[in-house]
Amino acid sequence: MRPVIGLVVLAGISVASVERPFPTPPFQEAEANEYQFDWPIQRVAIIGAGPSGLAAYRELTEAGLDVRIFERDSVPGGNWHYTEEVPFDAPVPNSPCSIGDFVPSLPPTGADLPYSKEFENDGKIWKDHRGPKPMWESLTCNAPSPLQQFPQWPWPAGTQWQLSHFQVRNYVRSYASYHNINSNDKNPAAAYNSRVERVEKRINEAGQEQGWRLWLRSLKPTKNNTYRATWWTEDFDAVVVAVGRYNAPSMPFIPGLKEWVQRFPDLVRHSRQYRRAGAYANKTVLIVGASVSGTEISRDLNYHAREIYQSFRPDNNNATHFSLANQLRRIPQNTTLVGEIKQFLPISEGSSIQYGHVELKNGTILSGIDNVILATGYRYSFPFLPQYYDGATYEPHAGSSMTVSPFLPLDGLYIRDLYLDQFYLRDPTLAFLGVPLGTPSFTLAEYTALALAKVWANKAKLPNSQTMRALYEKTVVERGGYGRYVLFWGSERSAAMFTFLIGWLNEAAAKYGGKQVDGLPKYLKDIDHYWAIARYGPPLQAQEYDAMSAPLGFVSINGADQGKNDILFYDDDW
């Protein structure tokens, strides 16, 4: 039997909270009142060369648009570029989301562009520029290969369902190579080692807003152990933000944690710095968090660590989301589950971390800990859009608009004002890809990239601003209001959204021309079903969950109606 210390879990949502279908915007309403762009769209910038950015490049270029893709790393792939290099220590308390990923670097005021400067290689400058990814050596995908692919770029026949991250890395790079934008293709449309430092609304000669200006910085090694940074600007009619959701770590506010991190920076770390289980051999490890990263790292450590404590908070969020109960079933039986942490108690000067004590909210004291891994998730962070954060004070560059309407919350839990979770309501020439939770990311990239290309190439129409706003606000209410899960889809909403996108885009193709898109194969639902059973076990009924939890010491609270059985896509809350 698994050891358990002081747990409180919601039994009533043991598989998944009840899902409400995503409201399908009516075609007739969109056709009657179409959105009119203030300027023609021809030149488009894509920020990020991960799966979403690559899919956007393909669709936008096929639509006849002039596209540039900017990637801060040296190769395509986004999070699928594993290296042994680890990210910097996550700050405690959290950095503001406007700099949660990186602090933008801009040229000196008044400098003629392009402007270059050489820096000594201090071991930090390149790490800061590229941003090592939150990937560990043994990580495997938590979605099967038929769901972890672009519908137009399928895996070879016979590919096993379980994928290593190395396989996905190679798959994504093959996709980039096929479209001639891999880093070794020397395609001028793709700028690698190039980070977007600022995105501003541009003012034309008539004093009107027209398009966007990107402030860019490349970083390349030179001789004599130096790097040369070069800053420049480029102007575009529209911008795609495809930087992913796993850039800015979220560190919890727990009394005493800051002092532990300062005392033992190599022993108390965020999960994004985890690379190999061997570093924790014969250690006592406290893992804080039991969602995807926390449970999978726990499994990875199981044959190496001497003892593992796994702490998590009760799953008491009423919004639709994937239940914590299924993740708990992934945790090995010899892991000790513990309740929420109250505080990290002070450690005497000169004492090692093993002499420290961690107090749980139920009064239990943990001691003898060698390492702490904080698998506490990530926040949305867009350092190149600081003017759009709530309460921002911002001084634009000359030639840039001073009028902004914030839509990025300071806590980084979600993004506001995105029609179809994609188009910025106040100006749909700015779009975000890959932001929804709980949906297959490659399929999402495929269909949303096509929607973007058709709308900007004038081959599909958005409703007018008033209609988009009304539909958006209705969606927010149906999803339970603003919060961590307002961008959560899940299986029913994913199915409804993909059905809508396919119908909308095919109807637009019939009316305005352009390619049509096939629907998803029906057998994917069966694959989903069997994958979930293989990974998590058969669905739990509420009474079965109560029977399972009682011997383990769980306390059943807030009993809600049993949620619908659901597939479990990528979700990394704690």
Secondary structure, DSSP 4 states (H G I P E B T S, - for coil): ---EES-EEEGGGSSBPPP-PPPPPPHHHHHHSB---SS---EEEEE--SHHHHHHHHHHHHTT-EEEEE-SSSSS-GGG---S--PPPPPSSPPPGGGSS-----PPTT--SSEEEEEE--SSHHHHHH---S--TT-B-SS-TTTSSBTTBPPPTT--SS-BHHHHHHHHHHHHHHTT-STTS--TTEETTEEEEEEEEEE-TTS-EEEEEEEEEEEEEETTTEEEEEEEEEEESEEEE---S-SEE-----TTHHHHHHH-TTTEEEGGG---GGGGTT-EEEEE--SHHHHHHHHHHTTT-SEEEEE-------SS-B-HHHHHTTS-TTSEEE--EEEE----TT--GGG-EEEETTS-EEE---EEEE---EE---TT-GGGBTT----PPTTB-------B-TT-S---SEETTTEETT-TTEEE-S--BSS-HHHHHHHHHHHHHHHHTTSS-PBPHHHHHHHHHHHHHHTTSSSTTTTB-HHHHHHHHHHHHHHHHHHHHHHH-S---PPPPTHHHHHHHHHHHHHH-SPPPHHHHHHHHGGGT-EEES-PPPPPP---------
